[in-house]
Amino acid sequence: MTVTTATSLACVLAPLLLGCASKSASGGRGGTDGAAASGGRIGSVTGGSTGTGATSGTGGAAGSGARGAGGAGGNTGTGGASMACNPAGAITAGSGGAAACQSNPADYANPYRDPCRPIEDRITDLLSLLTLAEKQTMLGSTHPAIARLNLPGAPLGTEGLHGISSGADPASARDPSTQFPQAFGLGQSWDPEALKTVGAVTGNEARVYRAFGTTPNGRNIGLVIRAPNVDLARDPRWGRVEESYGEDPYLIGELAKGFLAGLHGSDPKILLAASMLKHFAANSNENTRVTSSSNLDDRNLREYYTATFGTAVRDGRANAIMTAYNKINDRPAAVTPLLKSLVMGEWGFRGFFCTDGSAASLLVPPSQQVFPTLEQSVAAIVKGGTGMLLQGSATMPLATTVASAFTMGLLTEADVDAALRPVLRVRFQLGDFDPPSYVPYGSILGTDTPWNTPESHAKALDVSRKTVVLLKNVNRALPLDRAAIRSVAVIGPRADSFVKDWYGGLPPYTVTGRQGIVNKLGASIPVRLAATDDLVATTPAAAVTAATTAATAAAAMSDVALVFVGNHPTCGSPPPAVWGTCRTPYEGREAVDRTSIALEPPQAALVQAVAAANPRTIVVMVSSFPQGIGPIESNANVPAILQIANSGQELGNAVADVLFGDYNPAGRTTMTWYRTETDIPTALTDYDIKKGTTYWYFAGTPLYPFGHGLSYSTFTYANLTVGGPSVPAAPAAGSCGTVPVGVDVTNTSAVAGDEVVQLYVAYPGSAVAQRPRQQLRGFRRVNIAAGATAHVTFDIGAADLTYYDAAGARFAVETGKMVELQVGASSRDIRLRAMLAVTP
């Protein structure tokens, strides 16, 4: 076996990284956007580049569709060569830089206010003007206004996982915003363009509230959006699965890039909104998160748990990263040396780090006991490169603690300057210190209400429909024929309820399952509602019996029974349950893990009772995570099962459109759906996935595999072609060293539909211990007309075949070995295979 160091390859930057490095000219106001692919590594994707000029900008990552970060000044330049790997292996030219910025320096009392000066010079000037005491007040999540410098204040953090939110803050509950399904559902779209829509809507609405200001109604919404969450949902028992796009780092990376592209906007210099990735790193257990250590070997750390952050930083140009509560190999994430060595050093991250809420307090007794005092904890975090601490209270403001750390000799002003510089860089990129005429979002007014527009409603519906997964559909039970239905029963605890999740916002309206069915059928077809209160394990037996009796009666009198079941995303009916608690072991949320992945027993029993009363029972899972529903899946009287995530405003309409065939579903699972928690071979706090978790390593038979989802169309795969017998481990200079992989996908039905074509790589001949069973390396959601054929292409290269060589401390690729390319409709539904060699 020959091993070639991946970092030495011309176009291999890391596993999961698309294409080649940009070779960009410097200058201008920054590069133009590259064209983003729908689904990553498909077709021709052109990276951003910058033009020539006096001061430098940084080119976008090639193939990512990411924007270049702007350098100010300079003339319009010619395009640099952007190394974009397309199926033909061609290299296309980048576009030129934007027009020169022009200003009169004499118009600005302080150089930092001059929009045409280079950002780094502006930051240096501002830091020189601020006093030490003023800097100390800027280490929190809100920067105060400093009148003597004409420096505007700003709140810098707002939740936005699936639409603008201020968390559970009651004061913000009156402020509406467009609400898409939870992030778990957004991932199931397998569509970066859908995520781009979510990001763009979120950024635009954040600008509206920022334009409104902070008075008189207290709309204290900032432009740094705490999203996306790129933590990997490697175990369905994790309480925050609802916040993650799934278990696969390649899929999450591509979806995150889509969200970031929308959130950041298309202007080459000024961000629409800034992004904050959550939570670095290896953060997927809740009950002991403030004390536990996620212990990882180098391969788990590099190949899996940090890969999503790497993609979002290098390709997505993420602006900030929130560190996790947990320890990483017994070192608190808030002070892990990985922040400087890996994130800043290897990835070139130039954004800022932020702690999670009160994390500094958790590093002292009685929690993690890493530092004896809060001052020492805060000082270590700041010296480690973090410039925003979610810390402090009315009785002990953060600035007071920082000042005390100075008095104790634990911090220097240079330490604070180094930590604040990236925070200020993001504020400059948002245009916070520019004249309004230089900020391209001046037309967004605080009086706007975009969430009330037909365009916003259409986007919410379109994205919601894309997230619906058809898990089961026997004998074409779906779609339902409206002309043949005389009555419908709508049953269950989720049938007529909308529940806002913990990080959700207030939608401008909601459509429940029942309302969606009524909207679809009109007044001429009776809809019998047998909604119940939340049926959970602790529900009194008499209440369960009464609910079941009413449900079975409605089902028996109806042509079809639609049963809506699933979890409650805040673990209890409003008002929200007590923090850190859930009513039963079947529920989970932030701070609470599930101990059972089954559906609540009374709900499972309700489904079985309804199915016994009506053999045409359709189950709609409204859930924030995978649930063990094996007995329901195997019930012949339940011919179809749909799944949609919680908390999207168009939930009911999206479900109704799918049920009645006005939308052909194409959502796909983003996690392994185990039958029961006993199928998971490790404890929740064991982070070694090589022991048999996720589709990478799980050897059992899942209830539903990763990438699973059915359609009303049928598709055949044929003519798998590979552009050559091998790929070079070390491509020649100027070449990306990839080969095109093509496949013909034919819609053999009479119904147009989307197919999600998936490319996996397996390593049957590998001499490296415990390579994954298979790994996703490309996907595309493509619409194919009835009877039509789509030719789908992917690029595959040495970058897609690497593993982390711990002994050499580098990514490497095996040469002289054959890998297997797998193309299909899910990880367990592989239609075509081909072999590919890797040559030195």
VENRADA-V82622 format. One record per residue. RES is the residue in one small letter. OMEGA is omega in whole degrees, 0 to 359 (NA if undefined). NEAR is the number of other ideal C-beta (glycine too) atoms within 12 Angstrom. Layout:
res: [RES | RES]
omega: [OMEGA | OMEGA]
near: [NEAR | NEAR]
This chain:
res: [m | t | v | t | t | a | t | s | l | a | c | v | l | a | p | l | l | l | g | c | a | s | k | s | a | s | g | g | r | g | g | t | d | g | a | a | a | s | g | g | r | i | g | s | v | t | g | g | s | t | g | t | g | a | t | s | g | t | g | g | a | a | g | s | g | a | r | g | a | g | g | a | g | g | n | t | g | t | g | g | a | s | m | a | c | n | p | a | g | a | i | t | a | g | s | g | g | a | a | a | c | q | s | n | p | a | d | y | a | n | p | y | r | d | p | c | r | p | i | e | d | r | i | t | d | l | l | s | l | l | t | l | a | e | k | q | t | m | l | g | s | t | h | p | a | i | a | r | l | n | l | p | g | a | p | l | g | t | e | g | l | h | g | i | s | s | g | a | d | p | a | s | a | r | d | p | s | t | q | f | p | q | a | f | g | l | g | q | s | w | d | p | e | a | l | k | t | v | g | a | v | t | g | n | e | a | r | v | y | r | a | f | g | t | t | p | n | g | r | n | i | g | l | v | i | r | a | p | n | v | d | l | a | r | d | p | r | w | g | r | v | e | e | s | y | g | e | d | p | y | l | i | g | e | l | a | k | g | f | l | a | g | l | h | g | s | d | p | k | i | l | l | a | a | s | m | l | k | h | f | a | a | n | s | n | e | n | t | r | v | t | s | s | s | n | l | d | d | r | n | l | r | e | y | y | t | a | t | f | g | t | a | v | r | d | g | r | a | n | a | i | m | t | a | y | n | k | i | n | d | r | p | a | a | v | t | p | l | l | k | s | l | v | m | g | e | w | g | f | r | g | f | f | c | t | d | g | s | a | a | s | l | l | v | p | p | s | q | q | v | f | p | t | l | e | q | s | v | a | a | i | v | k | g | g | t | g | m | l | l | q | g | s | a | t | m | p | l | a | t | t | v | a | s | a | f | t | m | g | l | l | t | e | a | d | v | d | a | a | l | r | p | v | l | r | v | r | f | q | l | g | d | f | d | p | p | s | y | v | p | y | g | s | i | l | g | t | d | t | p | w | n | t | p | e | s | h | a | k | a | l | d | v | s | r | k | t | v | v | l | l | k | n | v | n | r | a | l | p | l | d | r | a | a | i | r | s | v | a | v | i | g | p | r | a | d | s | f | v | k | d | w | y | g | g | l | p | p | y | t | v | t | g | r | q | g | i | v | n | k | l | g | a | s | i | p | v | r | l | a | a | t | d | d | l | v | a | t | t | p | a | a | a | v | t | a | a | t | t | a | a | t | a | a | a | a | m | s | d | v | a | l | v | f | v | g | n | h | p | t | c | g | s | p | p | p | a | v | w | g | t | c | r | t | p | y | e | g | r | e | a | v | d | r | t | s | i | a | l | e | p | p | q | a | a | l | v | q | a | v | a | a | a | n | p | r | t | i | v | v | m | v | s | s | f | p | q | g | i | g | p | i | e | s | n | a | n | v | p | a | i | l | q | i | a | n | s | g | q | e | l | g | n | a | v | a | d | v | l | f | g | d | y | n | p | a | g | r | t | t | m | t | w | y | r | t | e | t | d | i | p | t | a | l | t | d | y | d | i | k | k | g | t | t | y | w | y | f | a | g | t | p | l | y | p | f | g | h | g | l | s | y | s | t | f | t | y | a | n | l | t | v | g | g | p | s | v | p | a | a | p | a | a | g | s | c | g | t | v | p | v | g | v | d | v | t | n | t | s | a | v | a | g | d | e | v | v | q | l | y | v | a | y | p | g | s | a | v | a | q | r | p | r | q | q | l | r | g | f | r | r | v | n | i | a | a | g | a | t | a | h | v | t | f | d | i | g | a | a | d | l | t | y | y | d | a | a | g | a | r | f | a | v | e | t | g | k | m | v | e | l | q | v | g | a | s | s | r | d | i | r | l | r | a | m | l | a | v | t | p]
omega: [176 | 179 | 177 | 180 | 184 | 182 | 177 | 183 | 183 | 186 | 183 | 182 | 181 | 176 | 177 | 183 | 185 | 166 | 188 | 178 | 176 | 170 | 192 | 170 | 183 | 170 | 184 | 177 | 179 | 184 | 175 | 179 | 167 | 179 | 183 | 176 | 174 | 178 | 172 | 176 | 181 | 175 | 183 | 181 | 186 | 180 | 179 | 175 | 177 | 181 | 178 | 179 | 188 | 181 | 194 | 167 | 181 | 182 | 176 | 178 | 184 | 176 | 184 | 186 | 184 | 182 | 172 | 176 | 193 | 164 | 184 | 175 | 179 | 180 | 174 | 187 | 175 | 185 | 170 | 179 | 181 | 186 | 182 | 182 | 176 | 185 | 180 | 181 | 183 | 177 | 183 | 184 | 175 | 179 | 185 | 177 | 180 | 182 | 184 | 174 | 182 | 177 | 176 | 183 | 181 | 180 | 188 | 181 | 179 | 182 | 182 | 180 | 182 | 186 | 183 | 174 | 175 | 184 | 183 | 176 | 180 | 179 | 180 | 179 | 181 | 179 | 180 | 182 | 183 | 173 | 178 | 180 | 179 | 178 | 181 | 179 | 185 | 179 | 178 | 185 | 176 | 176 | 178 | 174 | 178 | 190 | 185 | 179 | 185 | 184 | 180 | 173 | 180 | 165 | 188 | 183 | 177 | 176 | 182 | 184 | 179 | 183 | 183 | 178 | 170 | 179 | 183 | 182 | 182 | 183 | 182 | 186 | 181 | 186 | 184 | 174 | 180 | 183 | 176 | 176 | 179 | 182 | 176 | 178 | 180 | 177 | 184 | 173 | 186 | 187 | 178 | 178 | 175 | 178 | 176 | 177 | 180 | 180 | 181 | 178 | 180 | 179 | 180 | 181 | 173 | 177 | 178 | 182 | 177 | 177 | 179 | 180 | 186 | 179 | 2 | 187 | 174 | 179 | 190 | 184 | 181 | 184 | 173 | 186 | 181 | 183 | 358 | 171 | 181 | 170 | 180 | 179 | 187 | 181 | 183 | 177 | 181 | 185 | 183 | 176 | 182 | 184 | 186 | 177 | 179 | 188 | 185 | 184 | 179 | 180 | 181 | 180 | 180 | 179 | 178 | 178 | 176 | 179 | 182 | 179 | 178 | 182 | 183 | 180 | 187 | 180 | 184 | 183 | 187 | 178 | 169 | 173 | 179 | 185 | 174 | 179 | 173 | 334 | 185 | 358 | 179 | 186 | 178 | 163 | 190 | 191 | 182 | 189 | 184 | 180 | 188 | 176 | 174 | 186 | 190 | 166 | 187 | 182 | 175 | 182 | 188 | 184 | 190 | 195 | 178 | 185 | 181 | 178 | 179 | 179 | 182 | 178 | 187 | 184 | 184 | 179 | 178 | 187 | 183 | 178 | 173 | 178 | 185 | 175 | 189 | 170 | 172 | 184 | 174 | 174 | 182 | 181 | 181 | 181 | 180 | 177 | 178 | 180 | 180 | 186 | 184 | 189 | 180 | 185 | 185 | 183 | 180 | 181 | 181 | 175 | 184 | 176 | 179 | 175 | 168 | 187 | 177 | 182 | 181 | 180 | 183 | 179 | 179 | 179 | 9 | 185 | 188 | 173 | 178 | 180 | 182 | 185 | 178 | 179 | 180 | 178 | 181 | 181 | 180 | 180 | 180 | 180 | 177 | 175 | 183 | 184 | 176 | 179 | 174 | 192 | 175 | 181 | 179 | 182 | 179 | 179 | 180 | 182 | 178 | 179 | 180 | 179 | 178 | 178 | 176 | 181 | 180 | 179 | 183 | 182 | 172 | 177 | 178 | 177 | 181 | 178 | 181 | 180 | 182 | 184 | 180 | 178 | 179 | 178 | 180 | 178 | 176 | 179 | 176 | 181 | 184 | 185 | 180 | 171 | 182 | 183 | 180 | 182 | 188 | 183 | 181 | 179 | 177 | 186 | 178 | 178 | 179 | 175 | 185 | 180 | 179 | 184 | 175 | 180 | 178 | 180 | 180 | 178 | 179 | 180 | 182 | 180 | 181 | 180 | 180 | 183 | 184 | 179 | 173 | 185 | 184 | 177 | 184 | 177 | 178 | 177 | 175 | 4 | 177 | 180 | 182 | 183 | 183 | 183 | 179 | 179 | 181 | 171 | 177 | 197 | 166 | 185 | 179 | 185 | 185 | 181 | 170 | 182 | 175 | 179 | 190 | 181 | 177 | 176 | 180 | 180 | 179 | 176 | 175 | 176 | 178 | 178 | 179 | 182 | 177 | 178 | 178 | 178 | 184 | 188 | 183 | 187 | 187 | 181 | 181 | 174 | 182 | 182 | 173 | 178 | 180 | 168 | 178 | 177 | 181 | 185 | 182 | 178 | 180 | 184 | 181 | 179 | 178 | 180 | 180 | 180 | 181 | 179 | 179 | 182 | 182 | 177 | 179 | 181 | 183 | 182 | 189 | 178 | 180 | 178 | 178 | 185 | 180 | 180 | 178 | 184 | 171 | 190 | 174 | 174 | 177 | 179 | 179 | 356 | 185 | 179 | 179 | 182 | 177 | 180 | 169 | 186 | 186 | 179 | 180 | 181 | 178 | 179 | 177 | 180 | 181 | 174 | 171 | 171 | 174 | 180 | 181 | 168 | 177 | 184 | 178 | 178 | 177 | 179 | 178 | 179 | 182 | 179 | 179 | 180 | 177 | 181 | 182 | 182 | 176 | 182 | 178 | 181 | 174 | 177 | 174 | 193 | 182 | 184 | 175 | 179 | 181 | 184 | 182 | 180 | 177 | 178 | 184 | 181 | 182 | 179 | 174 | 185 | 183 | 178 | 173 | 173 | 174 | 181 | 180 | 158 | 172 | 186 | 182 | 184 | 185 | 179 | 179 | 180 | 181 | 179 | 179 | 182 | 186 | 170 | 176 | 172 | 181 | 188 | 177 | 175 | 181 | 177 | 179 | 177 | 170 | 175 | 178 | 178 | 180 | 180 | 178 | 176 | 181 | 191 | 183 | 172 | 182 | 182 | 177 | 187 | 180 | 182 | 180 | 177 | 173 | 179 | 188 | 182 | 177 | 189 | 183 | 184 | 181 | 178 | 182 | 171 | 173 | 182 | 173 | 179 | 183 | 174 | 183 | 183 | 171 | 174 | 172 | 185 | 173 | 180 | 181 | 172 | 174 | 181 | 176 | 190 | 177 | 182 | 186 | 170 | 180 | 175 | 179 | 182 | 176 | 179 | 180 | 179 | 179 | 175 | 178 | 173 | 177 | 174 | 183 | 177 | 175 | 179 | 185 | 174 | 185 | 180 | 178 | 184 | 175 | 181 | 175 | 169 | 176 | 182 | 188 | 178 | 178 | 174 | 175 | 189 | 185 | 182 | 186 | 174 | 178 | 183 | 172 | 166 | 178 | 176 | 176 | 180 | 175 | 180 | 176 | 176 | 174 | 172 | 187 | 178 | 182 | 179 | 178 | 179 | 184 | 178 | 175 | 175 | 185 | 181 | 175 | 169 | 176 | 181 | 182 | 179 | 183 | 189 | 186 | 170 | 180 | 179 | 185 | 181 | 179 | 181 | 182 | 169 | 183 | 178 | 177 | 174 | 183 | 181 | 176 | 171 | 180 | 173 | 182 | 178 | 181 | 185 | 173 | 180 | 178 | 178 | 181 | 184 | 185 | 181 | 175 | 180 | 181 | 179 | 174 | 182 | 180 | NA]
near: [19 | 17 | 29 | 34 | 26 | 38 | 28 | 21 | 38 | 29 | 42 | 38 | 39 | 42 | 40 | 46 | 46 | 53 | 53 | 42 | 35 | 45 | 31 | 44 | 34 | 34 | 38 | 43 | 43 | 48 | 49 | 39 | 37 | 44 | 29 | 42 | 42 | 35 | 42 | 45 | 49 | 41 | 33 | 30 | 44 | 38 | 50 | 50 | 45 | 46 | 40 | 28 | 33 | 23 | 30 | 30 | 44 | 36 | 49 | 48 | 50 | 44 | 48 | 50 | 45 | 51 | 48 | 47 | 44 | 48 | 40 | 41 | 37 | 32 | 22 | 25 | 35 | 22 | 33 | 38 | 25 | 44 | 41 | 46 | 51 | 33 | 32 | 19 | 30 | 24 | 33 | 30 | 25 | 40 | 34 | 33 | 42 | 36 | 23 | 25 | 36 | 19 | 21 | 13 | 20 | 9 | 16 | 22 | 15 | 24 | 28 | 35 | 30 | 29 | 35 | 32 | 32 | 32 | 42 | 28 | 25 | 36 | 32 | 22 | 27 | 36 | 34 | 20 | 24 | 30 | 20 | 26 | 19 | 29 | 38 | 35 | 29 | 39 | 48 | 38 | 35 | 29 | 36 | 26 | 19 | 23 | 10 | 12 | 26 | 18 | 29 | 24 | 26 | 34 | 33 | 41 | 41 | 42 | 39 | 48 | 53 | 54 | 51 | 46 | 40 | 34 | 30 | 25 | 23 | 14 | 16 | 29 | 23 | 16 | 32 | 31 | 46 | 47 | 48 | 55 | 49 | 51 | 52 | 52 | 56 | 54 | 56 | 57 | 51 | 48 | 40 | 46 | 36 | 41 | 49 | 39 | 35 | 51 | 48 | 36 | 42 | 52 | 46 | 40 | 49 | 53 | 39 | 36 | 41 | 38 | 24 | 23 | 22 | 23 | 9 | 9 | 16 | 19 | 32 | 28 | 41 | 40 | 45 | 48 | 55 | 44 | 52 | 53 | 47 | 53 | 54 | 47 | 47 | 48 | 45 | 48 | 40 | 45 | 42 | 43 | 49 | 50 | 48 | 47 | 52 | 53 | 47 | 47 | 44 | 50 | 52 | 49 | 47 | 53 | 53 | 53 | 53 | 43 | 50 | 53 | 45 | 43 | 50 | 51 | 36 | 32 | 30 | 40 | 40 | 40 | 44 | 38 | 46 | 49 | 50 | 46 | 49 | 45 | 44 | 50 | 45 | 44 | 49 | 49 | 40 | 39 | 29 | 25 | 36 | 32 | 23 | 31 | 27 | 43 | 23 | 35 | 24 | 25 | 33 | 36 | 32 | 36 | 39 | 43 | 42 | 47 | 44 | 52 | 51 | 44 | 44 | 50 | 43 | 41 | 48 | 50 | 47 | 53 | 44 | 49 | 52 | 44 | 45 | 44 | 42 | 41 | 36 | 33 | 23 | 18 | 27 | 43 | 47 | 51 | 36 | 40 | 20 | 38 | 42 | 21 | 18 | 31 | 35 | 28 | 15 | 24 | 34 | 22 | 34 | 30 | 43 | 43 | 50 | 46 | 47 | 40 | 32 | 27 | 44 | 45 | 34 | 36 | 40 | 28 | 16 | 10 | 25 | 30 | 19 | 29 | 27 | 16 | 21 | 33 | 30 | 26 | 39 | 47 | 36 | 35 | 47 | 45 | 29 | 34 | 41 | 46 | 44 | 46 | 49 | 36 | 35 | 29 | 17 | 7 | 8 | 19 | 22 | 40 | 29 | 24 | 36 | 42 | 28 | 23 | 35 | 26 | 15 | 18 | 12 | 26 | 32 | 19 | 23 | 16 | 29 | 39 | 29 | 28 | 39 | 38 | 33 | 37 | 45 | 39 | 36 | 44 | 40 | 41 | 47 | 41 | 35 | 38 | 37 | 33 | 20 | 18 | 16 | 29 | 27 | 23 | 33 | 17 | 16 | 27 | 18 | 25 | 14 | 23 | 21 | 33 | 32 | 20 | 19 | 12 | 18 | 35 | 28 | 18 | 34 | 44 | 37 | 29 | 49 | 48 | 40 | 45 | 52 | 49 | 47 | 43 | 41 | 34 | 31 | 22 | 11 | 21 | 29 | 38 | 33 | 35 | 18 | 22 | 13 | 14 | 27 | 19 | 25 | 41 | 40 | 44 | 48 | 47 | 41 | 45 | 45 | 30 | 34 | 32 | 39 | 35 | 45 | 39 | 39 | 44 | 44 | 31 | 36 | 26 | 24 | 31 | 32 | 37 | 47 | 35 | 29 | 42 | 44 | 26 | 25 | 33 | 31 | 15 | 9 | 14 | 26 | 21 | 37 | 33 | 29 | 38 | 31 | 38 | 26 | 39 | 46 | 36 | 24 | 21 | 28 | 14 | 15 | 11 | 20 | 28 | 19 | 20 | 34 | 34 | 21 | 29 | 44 | 32 | 21 | 37 | 39 | 26 | 23 | 35 | 28 | 45 | 46 | 56 | 53 | 51 | 48 | 48 | 49 | 40 | 47 | 37 | 39 | 25 | 21 | 17 | 13 | 27 | 27 | 14 | 19 | 21 | 21 | 36 | 27 | 28 | 25 | 41 | 44 | 47 | 40 | 43 | 26 | 37 | 34 | 39 | 27 | 29 | 39 | 38 | 44 | 39 | 26 | 35 | 46 | 36 | 32 | 48 | 45 | 31 | 36 | 46 | 37 | 21 | 29 | 35 | 22 | 32 | 43 | 50 | 50 | 49 | 51 | 51 | 51 | 52 | 51 | 51 | 46 | 33 | 38 | 27 | 25 | 38 | 32 | 18 | 28 | 19 | 28 | 41 | 30 | 38 | 47 | 49 | 52 | 50 | 53 | 48 | 46 | 54 | 40 | 45 | 53 | 40 | 36 | 47 | 51 | 42 | 33 | 47 | 43 | 33 | 27 | 25 | 37 | 36 | 45 | 41 | 45 | 48 | 49 | 52 | 49 | 43 | 50 | 39 | 27 | 24 | 30 | 16 | 26 | 35 | 22 | 27 | 20 | 33 | 26 | 25 | 36 | 28 | 38 | 29 | 21 | 25 | 39 | 47 | 40 | 40 | 30 | 34 | 19 | 22 | 16 | 34 | 36 | 38 | 37 | 48 | 45 | 37 | 43 | 39 | 38 | 34 | 36 | 23 | 41 | 24 | 33 | 19 | 21 | 30 | 25 | 31 | 27 | 23 | 17 | 28 | 44 | 31 | 37 | 28 | 33 | 14 | 15 | 16 | 25 | 46 | 37 | 46 | 36 | 33 | 42 | 33 | 38 | 26 | 38 | 27 | 29 | 22 | 21 | 16 | 28 | 23 | 35 | 40 | 47 | 47 | 47 | 51 | 47 | 43 | 46 | 32 | 33 | 20 | 20 | 28 | 18 | 25 | 13 | 23 | 29 | 40 | 31 | 35 | 42 | 48 | 44 | 47 | 45 | 39 | 42 | 36 | 28 | 33 | 22 | 19 | 18 | 23 | 22 | 32 | 25 | 42 | 37 | 47 | 44 | 43 | 47 | 49 | 45 | 46 | 47 | 45 | 45 | 35 | 25 | 20 | 14 | 19 | 18 | 26 | 36 | 38 | 47 | 32 | 29 | 19 | 33 | 26 | 43 | 31 | 41 | 38 | 44 | 35 | 37 | 36 | 43 | 26 | 26 | 28 | 28 | 29 | 24 | 32 | 24 | 38 | 28 | 43 | 25 | 23]
